[in-house]
Amino acid sequence: MRIFNNMRLLQILDSLLLTSLLGVITLLTWLSLTDVSTKAEHNLQASTVSLQAAYDAFQQQITLETRIDKQRQVIDILDEEFSTLATTLENNAENPSKIKEHSYLLQQYSQELIEVWPKNSLPELKSDYEKTVGMMLGLANDIDELPLDRRLQSAIAARETANQARQLMEDMESLDDATGEQIGLAIQASIHSNMDSATLMTERLNSIKSNALWEMLLLMVILIISRLYFSTRFQHITRTAQTAQQVAEAAVKTKARFLATMSHEIRTPMNGVIGMTRLLMNTPMSKKQTDFVESIYLSGEHLLTVINDVLDFSKIEAGKLDLKREPLEIRACIEEVLNLLSSKALEKNLELAYAVDTSIPLFIEGDTVRVRQILTNLLGNAIKFTHQGEITILVMPSYKQGDEYELEFQINDTGNGIPADRLENIFEQFSQADNPLSPSNEGTGLGLAISRRLVNMMEGEIWAESTLNVGSRFHFTIKTRKVEGKLKPFLYPDIPEIIGKRILIVENSSINQQALQDFCLSWGAITEAYASSNEAIARISTGQRYDICLIDSNLPNASAIDFATYVRSHYNKQELPLILIAPPNDPHPKEMVHELFNLYLTKPITRSRLFDSLMTVLGKLNLVTTRPEQFLLKLGERLPLSILLVEDNPINQIVAASILDEIGYKADIAENGLQALQALHKKPYDVIFMDMQMPEMDGLEATRCIRADFPTERQPIIIAMTANAMESDKRECLAAGMNDYISKPVLPSAVEAVLKHWCSKPSATIPTQNTTQEHHHETTCA
């Protein structure tokens, strides 16, 4: 019966059932115990009343017996006195006095006895007692007023009355018996009440135990049934989940294979398109043809960006992307991004600037490639949606403890902004702001989603703020710590040639001004900064001397030229060097710039460029505007190598051979692994660029054969040059024995860098199959 198939619902129902049954048992037990407790309390109260009554009766009996005894004693004394009086015929005054004294005691004791006489007990006896006592008191009171002869008769009568009273006292013993009987009855009633209460409590407790036993048995039966049912459903759901997991894993593998295949199939022609287009751009063409070719090249670059975004996103989704922990120079990382995107900003005349808080160390721990990727995505978006103004990058510490830091990055632009209702969704995959004010919405919508995933992997957060028609501000944080790294010359503090130099900065952008000051101060210079040329001229007119002036070209009303003209009217180029900070397309006349300024510092401002400019003017003050470029030999002329290119695609053969030709190498070509082995048997090669997927014998199999068959002195450097761009492809290449890996489309800079890395060393380490046994494949080598 397929009633419940949801795991969460089953858990809820199981918990509710168990809780309900325990609640019912608890409630029933509580009610039963409450009833027993109430009845026990009532029985205890009744027993207390009975015992109190018995106690009161017992006390009354004691009091009654005491007063009866006292009364009896007084009567006996009076009887003796009357007897003495009756037998003595002489007039003895002492005797009547004693009779009178004891009569008072008799009267007092009789009143006390009457007070404690039990109600409704022997009323006739009580009446006789009161009469007898009254008679004795009367005789006692009249005894001293009677003559001697009458006194004898009264004494005799009094003795008879005393005897009668004594008899009455004996009759009063029945009062003790009655009181004792009341005490016995009260105690017996209390005992019976306690017995009844104990019996009732025993019965109730037995009932509770019996009910609890049956209830527990019922609960166990219900729980067993529910457990059998729910466990069956759990097993069914678990099997279903396992099946779904297997299907999902298979889907992920299929997706990975699909992505890898599609990446290879797309990158292979893309390498041809971009490579051949780049070659075509180096040939003579008309302006119209040049525009067409540049459009093709830019479209190819954009398509390559889309492919890379999809691959990165798939790696993150599959959990295959690992972050490196290496020394990261955050300022150099930002400058690389600015250099990369400066041409796009230049097309829109946008200002690019950055500033890093001076408290942030030079080197932090992080993944340079991924931090650069985040900054490139955010800065690229800012350039895309900003049409005028400036874009700035600010980095500041939001938290610091010892060497541990949390850094906050801000990317600010002056674009049209993002609508508030779409601001929350911009970090979702395949999502774009779709701002109607910014119709340029090309792209996959993955850049910000990838950035968010990368930031989360760095234990940070990313968010955005925006105001329509004012601009946007993107924030992200990363957690890192201070580390040591290898310093480049311009990163060292307190440069001897710059220490103590007075540098005047004229820059109206607060970010650029701050960056220039931070750089110069770190090298030991003394700086003054002004936002306008008028302020700077007023300062110079006071006679203040400076060693160098940095002037931004974007000051309003051509004031950079005005400032330079004023300076040159008082100082020549040797006395006060001027460095113009300007974009590559600066509109100022070149002749005037040559005449007034010593150097031309190209925007965006970077630490390394500024360092070179300062060192240049300090070393050669008579230098003209542009520095002559030093003639450089091609890499092939400086580092001769014999190279074999193994590639089956004819177009990619042309592209790769042309790239090698650009850097000074003539490569032999083989179309598959078998041809590569044959060529290597005929001639030793220093370097082999090896494709992975080829007919007859692929690059991996060919590499394993080379590593197995040729002696160490004949082992070449083998570099994968493939359209398989997944991380697993790179690992597979290295495991097969290759030295390095280049993904297509291939760029000349990548080829040159890998050749410098491996072939400039005295000896390169050649991987062998022995070091990668876990990846060994059975191979038949020709």
C-alpha positions in Angstrom: 0.0 0.0 0.0 1.7 3.2 -1.2 0.3 5.7 1.3 3.4 7.5 2.4 6.4 7.9 0.1 7.9 11.1 1.6 10.8 10.5 4.0 10.2 13.7 5.9 6.4 13.0 6.2 7.2 9.5 7.5 9.5 10.8 10.2 6.9 13.4 11.3 4.1 10.8 11.5 6.3 8.3 13.3 7.3 11.0 15.9 3.7 12.2 16.3 2.5 8.6 16.9 5.2 7.9 19.5 4.6 11.3 21.2 0.8 10.7 21.2 1.0 7.3 22.8 3.5 8.4 25.4 1.2 11.4 26.1 -1.9 9.2 26.6 -0.1 6.9 29.0 1.3 9.8 30.9 -2.2 11.4 31.1 -3.9 8.2 32.3 -1.2 7.5 34.9 -1.4 11.1 36.1 -5.2 10.9 36.5 -5.0 7.6 38.3 -2.4 8.8 40.7 -4.3 12.0 41.3 -7.4 10.0 42.2 -5.4 7.8 44.6 -3.8 10.9 46.1 -7.1 12.6 46.7 -8.7 9.6 48.4 -5.6 9.0 50.5 -5.8 12.6 51.6 -9.5 12.3 52.5 -8.8 9.1 54.5 -5.9 10.7 56.2 -8.1 13.6 57.3 -10.8 11.2 58.6 -8.1 9.2 60.5 -6.7 12.4 61.9 -10.2 13.4 63.1 -10.7 10.0 64.7 -7.4 10.1 66.5 -8.0 13.6 67.7 -11.3 12.5 69.1 -9.7 9.6 70.8 -7.0 11.8 72.2 -9.6 14.3 73.5 -11.5 11.5 75.1 -8.4 10.1 76.7 -7.5 13.5 78.1 -11.0 13.9 79.4 -10.8 10.5 81.1 -7.5 11.4 82.8 -9.0 14.7 84.0 -12.2 12.9 85.2 -10.3 10.2 87.1 -8.0 12.8 88.7 -11.0 14.9 89.9 -12.9 11.9 91.1 -9.9 10.8 93.1 -9.5 14.2 94.6 -13.3 14.3 95.4 -13.0 10.9 97.0 -10.1 12.0 99.2 -11.9 15.1 100.4 -15.0 13.0 101.2 -12.9 10.5 103.1 -11.3 13.3 105.1 -14.7 14.9 105.8 -16.0 11.4 106.8 -13.1 11.1 109.3 -13.7 14.6 110.7 -17.4 13.9 111.1 -16.6 10.6 112.8 -14.3 12.4 115.2 -16.9 15.0 115.8 -19.5 12.3 116.5 -17.4 10.5 119.0 -16.1 13.5 120.8 -18.6 15.1 123.2 -16.4 17.9 124.2 -16.7 21.2 122.4 -13.5 21.2 120.3 -13.2 24.3 118.2 -10.5 22.9 116.0 -12.6 20.1 114.6 -15.4 22.2 113.1 -12.8 24.5 111.6 -11.2 21.5 109.7 -14.7 20.4 108.6 -15.4 23.8 107.3 -12.0 24.0 105.5 -12.5 20.7 103.8 -16.0 21.5 102.9 -14.6 24.4 100.8 -12.3 21.9 99.0 -15.3 19.6 98.5 -17.3 22.4 97.0 -14.4 23.4 94.7 -13.7 19.8 93.6 -17.3 19.1 93.0 -17.5 22.1 90.7 -14.5 21.0 88.8 -15.9 17.5 88.5 -19.2 18.8 87.3 -17.3 20.8 84.6 -15.7 17.7 83.1 -18.8 15.5 83.5 -19.4 13.9 80.1 -22.5 15.4 78.4 -25.6 13.2 78.5 -23.7 10.6 80.6 -25.6 9.2 83.7 -27.7 12.3 84.4 -29.5 10.7 87.4 -26.1 9.9 89.0 -25.0 13.4 88.4 -28.2 14.8 90.1 -27.8 12.4 93.1 -24.1 13.4 93.3 -25.0 17.1 93.3 -27.7 16.6 96.0 -25.3 14.5 98.2 -22.5 17.0 97.9 -25.0 19.8 98.7 -26.2 18.0 101.8 -22.6 17.5 103.0 -21.8 21.1 102.3 -24.9 22.2 104.2 -24.1 20.0 107.2 -20.5 21.2 107.1 -21.5 24.9 107.0 -24.0 24.5 109.9 -21.9 22.3 112.2 -20.3 25.2 114.3 -23.7 26.9 114.9 -25.3 23.9 116.4 -25.3 23.1 120.1 -23.2 20.2 121.2 -26.1 17.7 121.4 -27.4 18.6 118.0 -23.9 18.5 116.6 -23.6 14.8 117.3 -26.8 14.1 115.3 -25.5 16.2 112.4 -22.2 14.4 112.5 -24.0 11.1 112.3 -26.1 12.3 109.5 -23.1 13.7 107.8 -21.3 10.3 108.0 -24.3 8.7 106.4 -24.2 11.3 103.7 -20.5 10.7 103.2 -21.1 7.0 102.9 -23.8 7.8 100.4 -21.3 10.1 98.6 -18.7 7.4 98.7 -21.2 5.0 97.1 -21.9 7.6 94.4 -18.2 7.9 93.8 -18.0 4.2 93.2 -20.9 4.6 90.8 -19.0 7.2 89.0 -16.5 4.6 87.9 -18.9 3.8 85.2 -18.1 7.2 83.8 -14.5 6.1 83.3 -15.7 2.9 81.7 -17.9 5.0 79.3 -15.1 7.3 78.5 -12.7 4.4 78.0 -15.3 2.9 75.7 -15.4 6.1 73.7 -11.7 6.1 73.4 -11.7 2.5 72.3 -14.4 3.2 69.7 -12.5 6.2 68.4 -9.2 4.3 68.1 -11.0 1.3 66.5 -12.7 3.7 64.1 -9.3 5.2 63.2 -7.8 1.8 62.7 -10.7 0.7 60.5 -10.4 3.9 58.5 -6.7 3.4 58.0 -7.2 -0.2 57.0 -9.8 0.8 54.6 -7.6 3.5 53.2 -4.6 1.2 52.8 -6.8 -1.5 51.2 -8.2 1.1 48.8 -4.8 2.5 47.9 -3.5 -1.1 47.4 -6.4 -1.8 45.1 -5.9 1.4 43.2 -2.2 0.9 42.9 -2.7 -2.7 41.7 -5.2 -1.3 39.2 -2.7 1.3 38.0 0.0 -1.3 37.7 -2.3 -3.6 35.8 -3.5 -0.8 33.5 0.0 0.4 33.0 1.1 -3.1 32.1 -1.6 -3.5 29.5 -1.0 0.0 28.2 2.7 -0.6 27.8 1.9 -3.9 26.1 -0.5 -2.1 23.8 2.1 0.6 23.2 4.8 -2.0 22.4 2.4 -3.7 20.0 1.5 -0.4 18.3 5.2 0.6 18.1 6.2 -2.7 16.7 3.5 -2.5 14.1 4.4 1.2 13.3 8.1 0.3 13.2 7.5 -2.6 10.9 5.4 -0.4 8.6 7.7 2.7 8.8 10.9 0.6 8.4 9.4 -0.9 5.3 8.6 2.5 4.0 12.0 3.7 5.0 13.7 0.9 3.2 11.6 1.5 0.2 12.4 5.2 0.3 16.1 4.4 0.9 16.2 2.1 -2.0 14.4 4.7 -4.1 16.9 7.3 -2.9 19.8 5.1 -3.6 18.5 4.4 -7.1 17.9 8.1 -7.5 21.5 8.8 -6.3 22.8 6.2 -8.7 20.8 7.8 -11.5 22.0 11.3 -10.3 25.6 10.1 -10.2 25.3 8.6 -13.6 23.7 11.9 -14.8 26.6 13.8 -13.3 29.1 11.6 -15.0 27.1 11.9 -18.2 27.0 15.6 -17.7 30.7 15.7 -17.1 31.4 13.6 -20.1 29.0 15.8 -22.1 30.7 18.9 -20.9 34.2 17.5 -21.6 33.1 16.3 -25.0 31.4 19.6 -25.9 34.3 21.6 -24.5 36.7 19.6 -26.7 34.4 19.8 -29.8 33.9 23.6 -29.3 37.5 24.5 -28.4 38.9 22.6 -31.4 37.2 24.9 -34.0 37.5 27.9 -31.6 41.2 27.4 -31.6 41.1 27.6 -35.4 38.7 30.5 -35.5 40.6 32.7 -32.9 44.1 31.6 -34.1 43.4 32.1 -37.8 41.6 35.4 -37.1 44.6 36.6 -35.1 46.9 35.6 -38.0 44.6 37.4 -40.4 44.8 40.5 -38.3 48.6 40.6 -38.9 48.1 40.7 -42.7 47.4 43.9 -44.7 43.7 44.6 -44.9 41.3 47.5 -45.6 39.7 49.4 -42.8 36.4 47.6 -43.4 38.1 44.2 -43.5 39.9 45.0 -40.3 36.6 45.9 -38.6 35.1 42.6 -39.7 38.1 40.6 -38.5 38.2 42.4 -35.2 34.4 41.6 -34.7 35.1 37.9 -35.5 38.0 37.9 -33.0 36.0 39.6 -30.2 33.0 37.3 -30.8 35.4 34.3 -30.5 36.8 35.7 -27.3 33.3 36.2 -25.9 32.3 32.6 -26.9 35.4 31.4 -25.1 34.5 33.3 -22.0 31.0 31.7 -22.1 32.6 28.2 -22.4 35.0 28.9 -19.5 32.1 30.1 -17.3 30.0 27.0 -18.0 33.0 24.8 -17.2 33.8 26.6 -14.0 30.2 26.5 -12.9 30.0 22.8 -13.6 33.2 22.2 -11.6 31.8 24.1 -8.6 28.5 22.3 -8.9 30.3 18.9 -8.9 32.5 19.9 -6.0 35.6 19.4 -8.1 37.0 22.9 -7.7 39.7 23.3 -5.0 41.2 26.6 -3.9 44.9 27.0 -3.7 46.6 28.4 -0.6 49.5 30.4 -1.8 51.0 33.9 -1.2 48.8 36.4 -2.9 49.9 40.0 -3.6 46.5 41.7 -3.6 47.7 44.9 -5.2 49.4 43.1 -8.1 46.3 41.0 -8.5 44.1 44.1 -8.8 46.5 45.7 -11.2 46.5 42.7 -13.5 42.7 42.9 -13.6 42.8 46.6 -14.4 45.4 46.0 -17.2 43.2 43.2 -18.6 40.1 45.4 -18.7 41.6 48.8 -19.4 41.0 48.6 -23.1 37.3 48.1 -22.6 37.1 51.0 -20.1 39.1 53.1 -22.6 36.5 52.6 -25.3 34.0 54.3 -23.0 36.4 56.9 -21.6 35.9 55.4 -18.1 38.4 56.1 -15.3 39.7 53.0 -13.5 41.3 53.3 -10.1 42.0 51.3 -7.0 43.1 51.8 -3.4 44.2 49.2 -0.8 44.3 50.1 2.9 47.9 50.5 4.0 47.2 48.2 7.1 46.7 45.2 4.7 50.0 43.3 4.4 51.7 42.9 1.0 51.1 39.2 0.9 48.0 37.3 2.1 47.1 33.6 1.7 44.7 32.9 -1.1 44.1 31.6 -4.6 45.4 34.3 -7.0 43.5 32.9 -10.0 40.2 32.7 -8.3 40.4 36.2 -6.6 41.4 37.6 -10.0 38.4 35.8 -11.5 36.0 37.3 -9.0 37.4 40.8 -9.6 37.3 40.3 -13.4 33.6 39.3 -13.2 32.6 42.2 -11.0 34.8 44.8 -12.8 33.7 43.6 -16.2 30.0 43.9 -15.2 30.7 47.4 -14.0 32.3 48.4 -17.3 29.5 46.8 -19.2 26.8 48.8 -17.5 28.6 52.1 -17.0 28.8 54.6 -19.8 30.5 57.5 -18.2 32.3 58.4 -15.0 34.6 56.1 -13.1 34.9 52.6 -11.6 36.9 52.1 -8.4 38.1 49.2 -6.4 38.6 49.6 -2.7 40.0 47.0 -0.3 39.9 47.5 3.5 40.1 45.2 6.5 36.7 44.5 8.1 38.2 42.3 10.9 41.7 41.7 12.1 43.1 39.5 14.9 46.8 38.9 14.9 47.7 37.6 11.5 44.1 36.7 10.7 42.1 39.1 8.4 38.7 39.5 6.9 39.1 41.8 3.9 36.2 43.6 2.3 36.3 44.5 -1.4 34.2 47.3 -2.9 33.6 47.7 -6.7 31.9 51.1 -7.2 30.6 52.3 -10.5 28.7 55.4 -11.8 26.3 53.4 -14.1 22.6 53.4 -14.4 22.1 51.2 -11.4 20.0 48.0 -10.9 16.3 48.1 -10.0 15.6 47.1 -6.4 13.2 44.3 -7.3 16.0 42.6 -9.3 18.9 43.2 -7.0 18.4 40.1 -4.9 18.4 37.8 -8.0 21.5 38.9 -9.7 23.7 36.3 -8.0 21.5 33.4 -9.2 22.7 31.3 -12.0 21.6 32.2 -15.5 20.2 35.4 -14.1 20.9 39.0 -15.3 19.7 42.3 -14.1 18.0 43.0 -17.4 18.0 46.7 -16.6 16.0 48.4 -19.4 18.3 51.4 -19.0 21.2 49.1 -19.9 20.2 47.1 -23.0 23.6 45.4 -23.2 22.7 42.2 -21.5 24.9 39.7 -23.3 26.5 36.9 -21.4 25.6 33.6 -19.7 24.4 35.1 -16.4 26.9 32.8 -14.7 29.7 35.3 -13.8 28.1 36.6 -10.6 26.8 33.1 -9.7 30.3 31.8 -10.0 31.7 34.7 -8.0 29.2 34.0 -5.2 30.2 30.3 -5.1 33.9 31.3 -5.0 33.4 33.9 -2.3 31.5 31.3 -0.2 34.4 28.8 -0.7 36.7 31.6 0.7 34.4 31.8 3.8 33.0 35.2 2.8 29.9 36.9 1.6 28.9 38.9 -1.5 26.1 41.5 -1.8 25.2 44.5 -3.9 23.7 48.0 -3.4 22.4 50.1 -6.1 20.6 53.4 -6.8 19.0 54.0 -10.2 20.8 56.7 -12.3 23.5 57.0 -9.6 25.4 53.7 -9.6 26.0 50.4 -8.0 28.4 49.1 -5.3 29.3 45.4 -5.1 30.8 44.1 -1.9 32.5 40.8 -1.1 34.6 39.6 1.8 37.2 36.8 2.1 38.9 35.4 5.1 42.7 35.2 4.9 45.9 35.6 6.9 49.3 37.3 6.5 52.0 35.2 4.8 55.5 35.8 3.5 56.2 36.1 -0.2 58.9 37.0 -2.6 59.0 40.7 -3.1 59.4 42.4 -6.5 61.6 45.5 -6.6 58.7 47.9 -6.5 57.2 46.2 -3.5 60.2 46.9 -1.2 59.6 49.7 1.3 61.9 52.7 1.6 63.6 52.7 -1.8 66.9 54.6 -1.3 66.5 56.6 -4.5 63.0 57.8 -3.4 63.5 58.3 0.3 63.0 62.0 1.2 62.0 63.1 -2.2 59.2 65.7 -2.2 56.5 64.6 -4.7 53.6 66.9 -5.7 50.4 65.1 -6.8 47.7 67.0 -8.7 44.7 64.6 -9.1 41.0 65.3 -8.8 40.0 61.7 -8.4 40.1 60.9 -4.7 40.8 57.2 -5.3 43.7 57.8 -7.6 45.0 60.5 -5.3 45.0 58.2 -2.4 46.6 55.4 -4.4 49.4 57.7 -5.6 50.0 58.9 -2.1 50.0 55.4 -0.6 52.5 54.1 -3.2 54.9 57.1 -2.8 54.8 57.1 1.0 55.6 53.4 1.1 58.8 54.1 -0.9 59.8 56.8 1.6 58.7 59.9 -0.3 57.1 63.1 1.1 53.9 63.9 -0.7 51.5 66.8 -1.0 48.2 66.3 -3.0 45.8 68.8 -4.5 42.6 68.3 -6.5 43.1 71.3 -8.9 46.0 73.0 -10.7 45.1 76.3 -9.2 45.8 75.0 -5.7 49.1 73.4 -6.9 50.2 76.6 -8.6 49.4 78.6 -5.5 51.6 76.2 -3.5 54.5 76.4 -5.9 54.3 80.2 -6.0 55.1 80.4 -2.3 58.5 79.1 -3.1 58.0 75.5 -2.1 60.4 73.2 -4.0 59.5 69.7 -5.2 61.6 66.9 -6.8 58.8 65.5 -9.0 55.2 66.5 -10.0 52.5 63.9 -11.0 49.7 65.6 -12.9 46.5 63.9 -14.1 45.5 64.8 -17.6 41.8 64.7 -16.8 41.7 68.0 -14.9 38.9 70.3 -16.0 39.5 73.1 -18.5 42.8 71.8 -19.7 44.4 72.8 -16.4 47.0 70.1 -16.7 48.6 72.0 -19.6 48.1 75.3 -17.8 49.9 73.9 -14.7 52.7 72.5 -16.8 53.1 75.8 -18.7 53.4 77.7 -15.4 56.0 75.2 -14.0 58.1 75.4 -17.2 58.1 79.2 -17.0 59.9 78.8 -13.7 61.7 75.4 -13.8 63.2 73.4 -16.6 62.8 69.6 -17.0 65.9 68.8 -15.0 64.9 71.2 -12.1 61.4 69.9 -11.7 60.4 66.8 -13.7 56.7 66.5 -14.7 55.0 63.2 -15.2 51.6 63.3 -17.1 49.1 60.6 -16.0 46.8 60.0 -18.9 44.9 57.3 -20.8 46.4 55.9 -24.1 44.0 58.0 -26.1 44.9 61.3 -24.3 43.5 64.2 -26.5 46.3 66.7 -25.6 48.6 67.6 -28.5 51.6 65.3 -28.5 54.0 68.1 -29.4 52.9 70.1 -26.4 53.1 67.1 -24.2 56.7 66.4 -25.4 57.7 69.9 -24.7 56.2 70.3 -21.2 56.4 66.8 -19.6 59.3 64.4 -18.9 57.3 61.2 -18.9 53.9 59.9 -19.9 52.4 57.5 -17.3 49.6 55.4 -18.9 46.4 54.7 -17.0 45.2 52.8 -15.1 47.8 53.6 -12.5 49.7 50.6 -11.2 52.4 50.3 -8.6 54.9 48.9 -11.0 54.4 51.6 -13.7 54.6 54.4 -11.2 57.8 52.9 -9.8 59.4 52.7 -13.2 58.4 56.3 -14.0 59.8 57.6 -10.7 63.0 55.7 -11.1 63.4 56.8 -14.7 63.1 60.6 -14.0 65.3 60.3 -10.9 67.9 58.5 -12.9 67.8 60.4 -16.2 66.2 63.8 -15.8 66.7 64.8 -19.4 64.7 61.9 -20.7 62.1 62.8 -23.3 58.4 61.9 -23.2 58.7 58.3 -24.5 61.3 55.7 -23.5 63.0 54.1 -26.5 62.1 50.4 -26.7 65.0 48.1 -26.5 65.4 45.7 -29.4 64.6 42.1 -28.2 65.5 38.9 -30.0 62.7 36.3 -30.5 62.6 33.4 -28.0 63.6 31.0 -30.7 66.8 33.0 -31.4 67.6 33.3 -27.7 66.6 29.7 -26.8 67.1 27.4 -29.8 64.9 24.2 -29.6 63.8 21.4 -31.9 60.1 21.1 -31.7 57.6 18.4 -32.8 53.9 19.4 -33.1 51.5 16.4 -32.9 48.1 17.6 -34.1 45.5 15.9 -36.3 43.4 18.9 -37.2 44.8 20.7 -40.2 43.6 24.2 -39.2 45.0 23.8 -35.7 48.3 22.6 -37.3 48.4 25.9 -39.1 47.5 27.9 -36.0 50.0 26.2 -33.7 52.8 26.3 -36.3 52.2 30.0 -36.9 52.3 30.7 -33.2 55.7 28.9 -32.9 56.9 30.7 -36.0 56.0 34.1 -34.3 58.3 33.3 -31.4 61.1 32.0 -33.7 60.6 28.3 -34.1 60.1 26.0 -37.1 58.2 22.9 -35.9 57.9 19.5 -37.5 54.4 18.1 -37.7 53.0 14.7 -36.9 49.3 13.9 -37.3 48.9 11.2 -34.6 50.8 9.4 -31.9 52.2 6.7 -34.2 53.7 9.3 -36.5 55.2 11.1 -33.4 56.9 7.8 -32.3 58.3 7.3 -35.8 59.5 10.9 -36.0 61.2 10.6 -32.5 63.0 7.4 -33.6 64.4 9.2 -36.5 65.3 12.5 -34.8 65.6 13.6 -31.2 63.3 16.5 -30.2 63.7 18.9 -27.3 59.9 19.6 -27.0 56.8 17.9 -28.2 53.4 19.7 -28.2 51.0 16.8 -28.0 47.2 16.7 -28.7 45.2 14.3 -26.6 42.5 13.0 -29.0 43.9 11.7 -32.3 43.2 8.7 -34.5 45.3 5.4 -34.4 47.2 6.4 -31.2 46.1 9.3 -28.9 48.4 11.6 -27.1 48.2 9.8 -23.7 49.2 6.5 -25.2 52.0 8.0 -27.2 53.4 9.7 -24.1 53.4 6.5 -22.2 55.3 4.8 -25.0 57.8 7.6 -25.2 58.4 7.5 -21.4 58.8 3.7 -21.5 60.9 3.2 -24.7 63.4 6.0 -24.9 66.4 6.5 -22.6 66.7 9.4 -20.3 69.0 11.4 -22.6 66.4 11.1 -25.4 63.4 12.1 -23.3 61.8 15.2 -24.6 59.7 17.8 -22.7 56.1 16.8 -23.6 53.4 19.5 -23.3 49.7 18.8 -23.8 48.1 21.2 -26.3 44.5 20.1 -26.2 40.9 21.2 -26.3 40.1 18.9 -23.3 40.0 21.7 -20.7 38.6 19.9 -17.7 40.8 19.5 -14.5 40.5 15.7 -14.9 42.0 16.0 -18.4 45.0 17.9 -17.0 45.5 15.3 -14.2 45.3 12.5 -16.8 47.9 14.2 -19.0 50.3 14.7 -16.1 49.7 11.1 -14.9 50.6 9.8 -18.4 54.0 11.4 -18.1 53.5 14.8 -19.7 55.4 17.8 -18.2 52.7 20.5 -18.7 49.4 21.3 -20.1 48.0 24.1 -22.4 44.3 24.3 -23.2 43.0 25.5 -26.5 42.5 28.1 -27.9 46.3 28.5 -27.7 47.8 31.9 -27.1 51.4 32.8 -28.0 52.0 34.1 -24.5 51.1 30.7 -23.1 53.4 28.8 -25.5 56.2 31.2 -24.8 55.7 31.0 -21.0 55.8 27.2 -21.0 58.9 27.0 -23.1 60.7 29.5 -20.9 59.6 27.5 -17.8 60.8 24.1 -18.9 63.6 24.8 -21.4 65.5 27.6 -19.6 66.3 25.2 -16.7 69.7 23.3 -16.7 67.8 20.0 -16.6 64.1 19.3 -16.6 62.5 16.5 -14.6 61.0 13.9 -16.9 57.9 12.1 -15.4 58.0 8.3 -16.0 55.3 5.7 -15.8 56.9 4.4 -12.6 55.7 7.6 -10.8 52.1 7.2 -12.0 51.4 3.5 -11.7 47.9 4.1 -10.6 47.2 5.5 -14.0 49.0 2.8 -16.0 47.3 1.4 -19.1 48.4 -1.5 -21.1 50.0 0.0 -24.2 51.4 -1.5 -27.4 54.1 0.8 -28.7 55.2 0.7 -32.3 
